[in-house]
Amino acid sequence: MKSPAYAAAVLSAVLLASLTEASGTAAAAEKAVPSVNMEAVVKAAQIDPRRPDQTLTPGAKASVLLVEQALRDRKLLDAKWVDGYFGTTTVAAYAKYQKSLGYTGLQANGLPGKTSLTQLGTNRFTVTRAIGPGAKVTSGGFTLNTRTRDMLAEAKKLFGGSLVLEQGSYNPGGDPTSAGTHDGGGVVDISVQGMSATTRTNAARALRRVGFAAWVRSPQQGNWPWHIHATAISDTDLSTQAQQQVGDYYLGLNGLANHGPDDGPKVTIRTWEEYRAG
């Protein structure tokens, strides 16, 4: 006859094995849930609508497909558009989804935000590499968000000089010549007063290196004085017009209505998050 102590030990071993198996099964189930790379999806949502063809944004297809499938199942996107390409139709569908959550204005601009994307993924996918604009702050007398403020501070270090703002973000209708680019977050105009042509270019280069789509603008291009126009790539508060500028920048254009070639300094295009990751 086995002793009571032996029987208790056997029972404990059986229970432990059962708990371990259950824990392993739960972990496997959790691990099986796919993930959406928010950085990649937001990047695709800016670039894909500006492409002249159906070329996919590198590294974004799998995540975009998961988002499109979720929109399809909510009957916001026709199945034929579930293709990994975050074009204008998918942007419009995502904006409808944002509005269905009660969002308006910039929060319904078709760019996935962390909260809406997480909610869309409930029981479907998790969200990784989440990004956001941060809170609104004042800098140099202008309204920015903390992401833009931090980007400008880093660009200033790289430039080795002052970057004086002429216009900030969240300024709807503030400057008609801006064509709505400053209506949302992530967009600033910087003074180039007293700068030589070389210094202006160096300032634009520093801004580009930290994640801005930045151009030196001249009076010959529009009804404005010399300045640098900078749009923070992947700021989820970007106005529609600013989103389009980012897409054009990735495609080698100047961000103006004439769709001319990019006339700025050549750098490796990176988002702020990619810059910080090295």
N, C-alpha and C positions, 0 to 999 in steps of 0.2 A: 504494500500500500504506500502510495506517495504521501509525503508529509504535507500538512497544511501550508507550510512555508513554500514548498515546491509548487503546489497548486497555485498559490498566490502569485508566484514568480512567473509561471506560465501564463496566467490570465493577464498580468501586467504587460508581458511581452506581446501578447495578441492584441491588446488594446493599443499599445504603442505602434505596432505595425499598421493597425487600421487607421490611426490618426495620421501617421506618416504618409500612408497611401492617399488618404483624403486630401491632405495638405498638398501633396504632389500633384494630384488631379486638379485641384483648384488653381495651383500655380500654373499648370500647363494650360488650363482654360484661359487664365488671364493673359498669359504670354501669347496665346493664339490670336488675341485681338490685334488687328493691324493698327499701324500708327500713321498719322498724317504729319508730314513735315511742314509746319506753318510757314517757315521762311521760304521754302520752295514754292508753295502754293501762292503766296502773296506776290512773289517775283513773277510767276507765270501770269497772274491776273493783271499785271502791269504791261508785260511784254507781248503776250500772245494777241491781244486785241489790235496791236499795231503792226503785226506781221502781214506781209503781202501774200503769204501762203499758210499752210497748215503745219509748219515746222514746230516741233514741241520744244519747250524750254528744258534744257538739259537738267536731269535730276528731279524733275517735277511730275512726270507722268503718273507714277503709281499713286502719289498723294492726290493729284487732281482727279484721277479716276474715282477714288473713294469719296471725294466731295461731290462729284457729279452724280455718282450712284445714289448718294443720300438725297440730293436735290430731285433726282428722277423719282425716287420712291415717295417723295412728298408731292409729286405731280407738279413740280415747278420747272422741270427740264425734260424735254422730249428725249426718248432713248437714243435717238440718232446722234445726239450731241454728247453722249457719254463716250469720249474719245481721248481723254487726257490732255486736251487742248482747251485752255481757259480763255476762250475767245469772248467776243461781245455777247453772245447768247448766254454763256455761262455766267458772265458778270451780271447781266440783267436778271438771270434766275436767282443768283445769290442776293442781289439787291431786293428782290421780291421776298426772299426768305427773311432777310433782315427786317423788312417792313412788317412781315407777319409776326415778328417778335415784338413789334411796337416801336422799332427804331425809326428815326427820321433824320433828315439832313445828312451830316457826315457819317453817322452811324449806319446809314443805308446807302453807302456809295458803291456797293458791289465788291469791295475789297474785304476779304475775310478778317474779322477781328477775333481776338482770342475767345471772348465770351460766346459769340455766336457760333464760332467754329466748334468749340467744345460742346455746346448744346446740340449742334447738328450731329455730332459724333456719338451721342448717347447710345450705348449698347451696340455701337458699330465700330468706332475707332477711337484711339486716344490721340491727343495732340502733343507733338514734340516740337522743340525749337521754337517755342512761342515768343512772339514779339509784340510790342505795343508802343504807342507814342509817349506814354507817361502823362503826368498832369500838366496843365497850362501854367506857365510862369511868365514873369516879365523880365526882359533883358534889354538894356539900352533904351528903355521906354517903349518897347514893342512886345507884343504877345507871341510867345513861342510855346512849344512843349519841351519837356525835359530831355527827350531824346535829341531833338534838334539843338538845344542849348549845349548838350554834352558834345555833339558832333562839331559844333562851331568852336568850342573850347579846344578840342584836339586839333582841328584844322589850324587854329591860330598858333599852336605850338609848332606845327610842321612848317608853317609859313614864316614864323619868326618875326611877325609884325602884327599890327592892329587890324582887326576886321570890324569896321563900323557899319552897323545896320542902317539902311535907308527905309526899309519896309519889312514888317514881320509877317507872321502867319495869322490865320483866323481873321482875315480882314476883308469880308465880302463887300464888293463894290468900292473898296477904298481907293483903288487906282484902276480906272477903266482900261489903261494900256496893258494891264497885266492879264487881261482876258480870262479872269476867274482863277488863275493859278494860285493866288494868295487866299482864296476863299476858305481853304482848309488848312491843315497843319503841314509842317515840314518844308515850307517855302519861305525864302528870305531874299531880299535884295541888299547888296553890299556896296558901299561907296568905294570908288576908286580915285577919288579926288587926290591929286598930288602924286599919283602912281605913274611910273613910266610903263610903256607897253610890256616890257619884260616883267616888271613887278606885278602887273595885272595878271599876266599869264601864270606867274608863280603862285599867286593867291588862288586862282581857279584850280591849279594843279593840286594844291593842298586840300581844297574842298573836295575835289574828286577822289582823292586818295582815301578820305575817311567815309565816303559813301554818298556824296552829293552828285547829282547830275548838274554840273555847273558850267556856265558859259559867260564869257565877257561880252556884254551887249554894247553896241555902238549906236550913235544917233542915226547912222545910215540904215540901220535895220528896222527902226521904228520910231515912234514919237516919244523918245525918252533920251535922257543924257547917258553918258558912259556909266556903266555899273556892272556888277556881276550878279547874275540871276542864278540861284542855287535851289534845287529841289531835292529833298532827302529821300533817297530810294527806299521803298518799302515802308514808309510812314503810313500806317493804316488810316490816318485821318486825311490823306491827300484828297483834294478835289478831283473831279473827273478830268479836268484840263491838266492838272499836275500829274495825274497818273499817265496820261498820254505823253507828257514830256519825258517821263522816265522810260516809257517804252521806246520812244524815238531815240533816246540816248543810247540804249542798249543796241539799237539797230544802226548806229552810226550816223544819226541825224542831229540837226541843230536845235530841235525843240520849238521851232517857229512854224508859223502857218505855211511858209513856203517849202517846208520839208527839205531844206537844203542839207548838204553834208555837214557833219560835225566839224566845227572850226576851232575846237578847244584843244588843250594839251592832251596828249595820248597817255593814258594810264590803264592799268588793269582794273576793270570795273568791279567794284566790290560794294556790298551793303555795309552799313555800320557794324552789323553783327559779324560779318565776315572779316572786316578790318580788325576788330577787337580779338577775333580768334586767331589772327596771324596768318 
